[in-house]
Amino acid sequence: MLAVAKVENAFENIEYMHLDMNDINIIDGKFDIVYSSIAFHYVKSFSKVLRDINYLLKDNALLIYSQEHPLTTAPKQGPIWTLDENKKPLFYNLSNYMESGERSVKWFVEGVIKYHRPFSEIINTLIEKMLEKFIGPPLKDAFIEYYNFSEDQSFQAIKYFREYFKEKGMLQNKVYEHMEQLLIKLKELGLNLIVATSKPTVFAKQILGHFKLDMYFDLIIGSNLDGTRSKKGQILLNANATYIVENVSDIFEKIVNA
């Protein structure tokens, strides 16, 4: 197929590559459109391929794709129709729809491996992986950079987000396994622990308090609700200054006794 494409669609600005879609992370460059036709149901890790695609897309770029319908990939024995006496379809035998995972079916030949995912999993994975770029930077900056929001629009979007976040969102997470044991060990070693986050300080304290981890930290500091002190550099400087002011006598004593 590549040989035909190179003959029929040979242009200087088109490069053809023979590459497993699981390895697209090795591609260097950013693109306006990523297009995939009837392929994603052959990928074991949908989240990985979406994450790789996300990092290949320019801002405001598009992912356009098609895949085999989940109603077709669902039955573990492959799609089966119940027929009448004249061999005309009566109804489709849908089964195993909510059971994600590998399917070995006949597609021209026996043993073709596909991966079934219900619609809800597909949509949730798309939302999660295509919004990963929002993890890390302040929300205001992310809305402006990735959605071309004005500053006023960005503040309005943050307002809507926080209405949900303070009621439900901030508690819809879980602590990494063994994290509390790690914090206990660090405190036993006499270390001072500080949380510096671009989340608003008030939310950071509530989250850590909810999971009963706030007791392990000497200082919890983040951004302000009015959008100030949202840059991580500002937060780190403020955390250092605040800690020094609050613990100046202990710090001085350690220097004298060093």
QUIHU-V635538 format. One record per pair of residues at least 12 apart in sequence whose C-alpha atoms are under 7 Angstrom apart, sorted by the first residue. I is the first residue (numbers start at 1). J is the second residue. Records with the same first field share a line. If there is no record, write none. Layout:
I=J + J
//
This chain:
22=49
24=52
25=52
29=56
30=56 + 57 + 58
31=56 + 57 + 58
32=57 + 58 + 61 + 62
33=61 + 62 + 63
34=62 + 63 + 64
35=63 + 64 + 65
36=64 + 65 + 66
37=65 + 66 + 67
38=66 + 67 + 68
39=67
40=67
41=67 + 68 + 114 + 115 + 116
42=113 + 114 + 115
43=115
44=115
47=125 + 129
50=129 + 130
51=129 + 130
54=130
59=146
60=146
70=116 + 117 + 118 + 119
71=94
73=116
74=95 + 96 + 97 + 116
75=94 + 95 + 96 + 97
76=96 + 103
77=105
78=105
80=92 + 93
81=93
97=118
98=118
100=116 + 117 + 118
101=115 + 116 + 117
102=114 + 115 + 116
103=115 + 116
138=198 + 230
139=158
140=154 + 155
170=207
171=207
183=216
192=218
193=217 + 218
194=217 + 218 + 219 + 220
195=219 + 220 + 221
196=220 + 221 + 222 + 235 + 236 + 239
197=221 + 222
198=222 + 223 + 230 + 231 + 232
199=222 + 223
200=222 + 223 + 224 + 225
201=220 + 221 + 222 + 223 + 224
205=220
219=243
221=239
222=235
223=235
//
